[in-house]
């Protein structure tokens, strides 16, 4: 990706990033509605319209900066609101709502990998672009899966663990939520965050390549 200029990078990464965060948040709201909480629907957040989900910092500023300084791009959208009191079984259902986001990213990762497979068989002028966009889609969704499953509130992994742990332990973990963003930021600044998620990111990318008979270097080219 270092051979590309900033406009080319935006062209390759824009759709995968927007889809990754938009579908992720919509999945949270959709599952919450199924489990009894219509808050997201009432606020117009059960939509794939990215404008409804854009966070100026997480959706625009952070990915733009990362495009210029990092081989890996990620971002976040405005969290879909969930009123836990509306859920039929709040403790269990909050965990299900949380896992819906990474599950949606896994589905998108597979679909982007299929796009790579299709692009490989097409003429270079069209196929090459599809391969790069598909590879970006695989990587961004792998990053969001690995990042969101870290057991740190308010990440999805923290909420899943809160739903699975016994009451006193769940309460202790939930107390980290006000500090979760700063913990994640600190891990990133220390270079620990990348090391934590890298094995899962690379592993998911290589697994998709193996399943669809795609050379690993094709997917991982967006990281180089």
JOVEN-V521237 format. One line per field, one symbol per residue. burial: # if it has 16 or more other ideal C-beta (glycine too) atoms within 10 Angstrom, else .. A space follows every 10 residues. Layout:
burial: ???
This chain:
burial: #.......#. .##..##### ########## ###.#.#.## ....##...# .####..##. .##..##... .######.## .#....#..# ..######## #####..### .##.###.## .........# ########## ########## ########## ###.#....# ..##...... ..##..#... ..#...#..# ##.##..##. ...#...### .##.
